[in-house]
Amino acid sequence: MSVPSNVIAFAGDTCIASGELMCVALAAKKAVAKARPETVLVFDAATSEPVEIDLRGSREDVLRRLPPSPVVRDKAEAQGEADKAETPRRAGRPKLGVVSREVTLLPRHWDWLGSQPGGASVALRKLVEHAMRANVGKDRIRRSQNAAYKFMTAMAGNRTGFEETARALFAADAPKFDKLIAAWPKDIRDHLRKLAAAALVAQELAP
């Protein structure tokens, strides 16, 4: 399970907690311990991917089953890299973090890549870096749209105006979007606006 750095939990239409997974998990545990608990949903605060938490048992049981946080995992990985650094290296060029994976291309693509300075690998890395820089704005908008749509589908899919709101989101129509969600519960509305901000602001700034 991939652990997000920040999560957000809703009990019904109300946001009950946001922040690190451990704190949010305890808040969710408390919510479901009520006599008549509402449905509790936990999301990655940035991507809106659902986060599964096993809330059975005691608080200690819940915490014990949580995967390590990104900070703990990063420390473990850093220690692993340090241990590798202490191992005598063989002669040759360092890998510099290069990961080898399979790429499928047509023969003419391989011919062109092979003719480039530094060979196919260097040419591919340059092409990817260029594409990443050229599309950074579009990628930010797409991530914003996708995160907002996933969240609103889970939390407001049966609400009045859902389909129109989705169209306004992907059309980057900020005034219409705000008007359509104005009657939705405040916590849902506030988080949705935060998720959709990058996509909607892009349209507002356009000439």
Secondary structure as the mmCIF struct_conf table of DSSP 4:
data_model
#
loop_
_struct_conf.conf_type_id
_struct_conf.id
_struct_conf.beg_label_comp_id
_struct_conf.beg_label_asym_id
_struct_conf.beg_label_seq_id
_struct_conf.end_label_comp_id
_struct_conf.end_label_asym_id
_struct_conf.end_label_seq_id
HELX_LH_PP_P HELX_LH_PP_P1 SER A 2 PRO A 4
BEND BEND1 SER A 5 SER A 5
STRN STRN1 VAL A 7 ALA A 11
TURN_TY1_P TURN_TY1_P1 GLY A 12 ASP A 13
STRN STRN2 THR A 14 GLY A 19
BEND BEND2 GLU A 20 GLU A 20
HELX_RH_AL_P HELX_RH_AL_P1 LEU A 21 VAL A 32
TURN_TY1_P TURN_TY1_P2 ALA A 33 ALA A 33
BEND BEND3 LYS A 34 ARG A 36
HELX_LH_PP_P HELX_LH_PP_P2 PRO A 37 THR A 39
STRN STRN3 VAL A 40 ASP A 44
TURN_TY1_P TURN_TY1_P3 ALA A 45 THR A 47
STRN STRN4 PRO A 50 PRO A 50
BEND BEND4 GLY A 57 GLY A 57
HELX_RH_AL_P HELX_RH_AL_P2 ARG A 59 ARG A 65
BEND BEND5 LEU A 66 LEU A 66
HELX_LH_PP_P HELX_LH_PP_P3 PRO A 67 SER A 69
HELX_RH_AL_P HELX_RH_AL_P3 PRO A 70 GLU A 86
BEND BEND6 THR A 87 THR A 87
HELX_LH_PP_P HELX_LH_PP_P4 PRO A 88 ARG A 90
BEND BEND7 ALA A 91 GLY A 92
TURN_TY1_P TURN_TY1_P4 LEU A 96 GLY A 97
HELX_RH_AL_P HELX_RH_AL_P4 PRO A 107 GLY A 114
TURN_TY1_P TURN_TY1_P5 SER A 115 SER A 115
BEND BEND8 GLN A 116 GLN A 116
TURN_TY1_P TURN_TY1_P6 PRO A 117 GLY A 118
HELX_RH_AL_P HELX_RH_AL_P5 GLY A 119 ALA A 134
TURN_TY1_P TURN_TY1_P7 ASN A 135 ASN A 135
HELX_RH_AL_P HELX_RH_AL_P6 VAL A 136 ALA A 156
TURN_TY1_P TURN_TY1_P8 GLY A 157 ASN A 158
BEND BEND9 ARG A 159 ARG A 159
TURN_TY1_P TURN_TY1_P9 THR A 160 GLY A 161
HELX_RH_AL_P HELX_RH_AL_P7 PHE A 162 PHE A 170
TURN_TY1_P TURN_TY1_P10 ALA A 171 ALA A 172
HELX_RH_AL_P HELX_RH_AL_P8 ALA A 174 ILE A 181
TURN_TY1_P TURN_TY1_P11 ALA A 182 ALA A 183
BEND BEND10 TRP A 184 TRP A 184
HELX_RH_AL_P HELX_RH_AL_P9 LYS A 186 GLU A 204
TURN_TY1_P TURN_TY1_P12 LEU A 205 LEU A 205
#
